[in-house]
Amino acid sequence: MNVKKLFGTDGVRGVANIHPMTVEIATQLGRAVAYVFKKENRRHRIVIGKDTRLSGYMLESAMTAGICSMGVDVMLVGPLPTPGIAFITASMRADAGVVISASHNPYQDNGIKFFSRDGFKLPDDIELEIEDFVMGNNEQDHIPTAAEIGKAYRIDDAMGRYVVFVKNTFPKDMTLDGLKIVVDCANGAAYRVAPEVFYELGAEIITVGVNPDGENINDGCGSLNPEVAAKAVKENGADIGVAIDGDGDRCILIDELGTVLDGDYHMAICADRMLRKNTLKGNTLVTTVMSNTGLDEVVRKAGGNLIRTRVGDRYVVEEMLRGGYNFGGEQSGHLVFLDYTTTGDGIISALQILSVMKREGKSLSDMASIMRPYPQVLLNVKVREKKDIMGIPRIAALLKDAESELKDSGRVFIRYSGTEPLLRLTIEGTDKERITKMGKELVNAIEEELG
């Protein structure tokens, strides 16, 4: 099997201006995606959008130059959530979409990821084809001249189109009148869109993280720091808090008591209602290996099934498409409602919960009580290199001991981040004190061997 050299679990990512996130690679990626999607004898178009990072200007210009140099036109939409770019790509019948964003990473990082013309993320084989073009440096065989060179232009109403699309996923007979909502946009791509959607649907909104300056994306706000929105919920007596990440494709919820609820709670609430209404296709929820066992119990109690995939919302979507399912997501807050959209969307996800709250007249804390999560320890360890974990005797022995002790009452999951130099460790079990001790022992070993 070919191994990808540039692409991780969600596009190409790294520190801006350091390989691979350089102007040179961005230009080559632009040429490559133009070449890969330029399959017919006609004028082709590719959408480019971004989040609010300072380096977005630099990479946007480089991508534009690369795409135009291959005879493909560029449609620039500016700062817009990742799902908004997927929507615009499909809506305008473009040949592909490009998102310049490093999602939840700090501002000095950036990334480039792609959507196909139908709004779905690219499969591994297409990413490998793009990589082969970049590494082969063979664009000279395909360079157009004269009138065949591409042009770039802006889509000024992209945000408005996306706002209308998102609002149409909310029940037509319902408004958000009477609800007070804290909306934390992480100073990211959703900083204008999200408040407008909730306001136009009738909610009273308190905004956080809506003043991007190019350097403050995800900085002490958003889904990575939901305690900020939780504080605002309590201070303002809000009904719910919605904390979105830097590129707007996921959200974490906060109930009226200030309790932070991750994506597992979100999936539990929605899957239970969908099963009761017979709208969950195949009676199946798709999630990843990271989700809490408490979610399994909710779904099975409601008469449904749960399928787990490897980590990454693209793998969740691939399994949903394979099996004909319509709902899935990740504990991190990526929720995918294929009845409405093709990828994770933090605003649409929040609207689905809000529709249940309004329809049933219940508080979010009442609805969240449906799930009793198993104690879980989530740990991140910085590593200098990503070696085969099971090839390190000390760590392998500790993992084997932990699995043997937990047996059927818990689990251990360990993986490298696909976007950062981190090793992520999850331990789940019935005894919080014991799994915390296991976690510390493993972290100490990992830091000494790989840190």
Order of alpha helices (4+ residues) and beta strands (2+ residues): beta-alpha-beta-alpha-beta-alpha-beta-beta-alpha-beta-alpha-beta-alpha-beta-alpha-beta-beta-beta-alpha-beta-alpha-beta-alpha-beta-beta-alpha-alpha-beta-alpha-beta-beta-alpha
